[in-house]
Structure formats: structure tokens, C-alpha cells
Amino acid sequence: MTDTASGAIEPGLGCPVIHEDYSRLREVGCHWQIAKEMRESEPVFFNTFAQGYWVFTRHDAVRDIYKNPELFSSESITPWEPEPIYRFVPTQIDPPDHIKYRRILNPWFSPRRMDEAETMVRSICRRLVEEVAPEGHCNFVREFALRYPTEVFLGVIGVDLGQADLFLQWVEDFFAGFGGDPDSVEVMAGALQSIREYWVDALAERRGDAEPREGDIASYLLHSTIDDRPLTDEEMLDMLTVLVLAGLDTTRAELGYMFRHLATHPEDRKRLIEEPEVIPYAVEETLRFYTIIFGDGRKATRDMEFHGVQLKKGDMVYGLVSGANRDPSVYERADEYVIDRKRNNHFGFASGPHRCLGLHLARREMQVAVEEWLRVIPDFRIAPDAELVERGGGSMMSLLDLPLEWEATS
Amino acid sequence: VKITVDGAACTGHGRCYRLAPDLLEFDDEGYVTIRDQTIDVPQDQIEAAEEAAATCPEEAISLLDD
């Protein structure tokens, strides 16, 4: 799987050297296993993949990377690509400007907004569950977990649901290249171009409006200001593009892992049916234990000594979130899924100023999915011949397929 | 016991007010409302306050003895 544990300490670097491509498909669960092996053997590695970057495997270093944006810039968040072809706003903006963009977007994804959206979220979820229930089986990822967050997200930002299939394809194409696979960079660039063109047209159509359209984020941005000036087209396009990419892919991935867990743990399904108040804790534990973030990249802004190694300005670092989230120095029973875990300061939504903008939406979607699914399909299992593989940890990890089956509900 | 939130560290994860809904509230952006404030914790909320502090990924929440 990986030869990380045997890496010899390199005198010039002060840590073991590895050469590992994290972008490839692997059997489900392999990425968390790799992270565990790395965390248990060394606090830091140097990975010579691409131009080379540092991998910090433990909770304390990952926390310190997140907490110090003045030392670790978000100019690039993919350590194998220090000069990416895209610019996401506010994802790749550093303080002090970062918060100005975030404050424009925060109200759209606030807990209050999610309370208002819950009826819509639940009705989309219910419709999709009731569609598959009589069949007695489905490919959970493709038939439910892709469609549900896509429809919800487009509803939240005010995009016509008829566009869902278009967006889904663009997002798939983008993440094919995001993980560092050089053969897929052109596909990624094409997807970015298509998403951008969609928003160029949407902005053009709304530009003449005297008032912002209700519940329409493109229209809202046209009427927003930063430092007392309107947003530039470039800024609006960079914001809208990353919203789509972040909002559609990630929840699908977490839902896949959560339902794989529930399919294989009948006692946990039973607990959540009998005690639905535990569902929010189960969601949070899923985000810790089954984090889809293998690691998170940053760029060093200066020469510095950091957790035992000497970094140079411009070096890329990778905080291994998958390692940190199961670090036994922080979590009791770190290697167990504790369904009602309360003290759960995981990094599944990152940490620091760039913490996930959509986390309240993601939680709500996951909670509603569990409630609605278990109400209609309380017992289900993974199809016996299923081979489960996950997309590489270069992008967010994600099950490609999850065939489930149950007694058809007539 | 009192509870306080470091406003510069808090980024609005929202785990504290979910674990302690009878003690903490959120604002329109999703931040806890007591950033840079200190409030008293009623006796029946101490456990919830401790859980809220322990679950903050930013380590922004502190409990202070009277």
C-alpha cells in the first residue's frame, strides 16, 4: 500500500522522504489507513511527488498550520500544484481581505438560513428516497447522494434545478484533475471554463436589475460591495465557481461513507431510529472518523522552523487531516466510530479562517438524509458482490459507487 | 463558573451552540453571540458548557472559575 513507514531520515531535511501519488483510486478505507501508518511512524515526511512538499501527520501540526494563516498562505491549497490554474475566492484569499468576502457569503449558509431552507431540503430528500424505496436496491452514490445535495444546493443559491445535470458533469470533470493527475488537467480546465461561462451569462442577465432578486446569489453579488466598491466581475466569477465545486461534491462524498457505515452497523441504525436526537452527533462523528479530507495544502510565507523541520518561503505543506482526526493524543477511542461522541473538535470542515463556508448546510443535509432514509428504509445492506473503491485523496475522497439493497417496500 | 469566547479565534463552526443550545445562541452569520464576552453558566449548564469548550476546533472557548 505504502512504504512510508520505512522511509529513512534524510540528513538535509530532518525527516523521512517518500514518493507517493495520492490521486489514484484505492480500495475503500485505504486513505485513512495510509494516514494512520504515517501518523504512527513519523510527525513529518517530505513527499518528492510533483515539486515536492512536506506532509505533517499529527493533530498539533495540522492545528498550527490552520491557526497561522500569516505563516501558511492559502494561495494554493493543493501541495502538488503550487501555482494552480484557478483562483477561488475566498478560499485562496489570505487575511485581512479574506473575511471581507466571507462576510458577504456567510448569511447565505448560516444556521438561520438553513432553518428556513429545511422544508425544501426535506421535501427533496423525501422525494428521492420514495423514488428508490420500492426498487429494493440502488446505487446510493449515483442515484441518491449525487442528486440530493445538488438539488438542495442549487435551490439554496437560486439556480434552476433543470441545470443540475450540467453542473454535476462539470464538478466530476473538475475533480478528476484537482487531485494531481496530470492527464486530467485539460478536463479540469474545460470544466472550469464551462462553469465560468455559465456564470458570465447569469451575471449578464441580471446586471440591469435595479433590485437584487430574492434568493438568487448571482444577483445578490451584483448588489454587494467590498471596501465600499462593487465586486469586480472577476471576483464574482471566482466566488460563484468555487461555491458550485465545494457545494456539490463534498456532501455526496460524506453521505456515501455515512451510509456505508449504517449499512454495515445495524446496531447504529437501530440506535438512530430509537434515539433520533443522537443523529447530529453521528453526523459529526462521521465527519471526524470518515473525513473526506485526506489533507489540506498551504504555502509557507517565510523561512521558518516548524514542528522540527526547516521550511523555506514558498515551500508547500500538507496538513494530514485524516491523520489528525484519528490522533489518539486528542481523541479517546480515536480509532473507533463513537456514534454519540460529544467532545469532537475534528477538522472535517478544516479550521481557522477558512473553515468550510457550507458546514451548516452540509450538516443539515446529512441529518435530514439519515432521518428520511431510516424512516422509509430502516434496514439495508451493501450488495454482496459490490467492490467499493474510493477516489484518491488528492481531491476529496469519495466512494464512486455504493450498491445498497433492502426489502422492497411495495 | 463563567464562559468566554475569544472573538478573534472563533470562526463560526457552530458546534458550541449545538451542544449547549440552552446556554449559547447564534447570530445571522452563524457566530456564537458571546464573542469577546463573559457570561455566567447556570449550574445545570456546566456540563454542556464543558462539552462546548472541548468541541471547539479553534480552542476559542474557556471556562473560568468564579
Contacts between the chains, C-beta under 8 A, distances in Angstrom:
chain1	res1	chain2	res2	distance
A	67	B	58	7.6
A	103	B	29	6.9
A	106	B	12	7.2
A	106	B	29	4.0
A	106	B	30	6.2
A	107	B	28	5.7
A	107	B	29	6.0
A	109	B	30	7.4
A	110	B	26	7.5
A	110	B	28	5.9
A	110	B	29	5.6
A	110	B	30	4.3
A	111	B	14	6.0
A	111	B	26	5.2
A	111	B	30	5.4
A	112	B	26	7.4
A	112	B	28	6.0
A	112	B	30	7.9
A	280	B	18	6.4
A	284	B	15	7.2
A	342	B	19	6.3
A	342	B	51	4.7
A	342	B	54	7.7
A	342	B	55	6.7
A	343	B	51	6.0
A	343	B	54	3.8
A	343	B	55	5.5
A	344	B	15	7.4
A	344	B	55	5.3
A	345	B	15	7.7
A	345	B	54	6.8
A	345	B	55	5.3
A	345	B	56	6.0
A	345	B	57	4.5
A	345	B	59	7.6
A	346	B	57	6.9
A	347	B	57	6.2
A	349	B	13	6.6
A	349	B	57	7.7
A	351	B	11	7.4
A	351	B	13	8.0
A	351	B	57	4.4
A	351	B	58	6.1
A	352	B	11	6.5
A	352	B	58	7.2
A	353	B	11	6.0
A	355	B	11	4.6
A	355	B	12	7.2
A	355	B	13	5.9
A	355	B	57	7.4
A	359	B	13	6.7
A	359	B	14	7.1
A	360	B	14	6.1
A	360	B	30	6.0
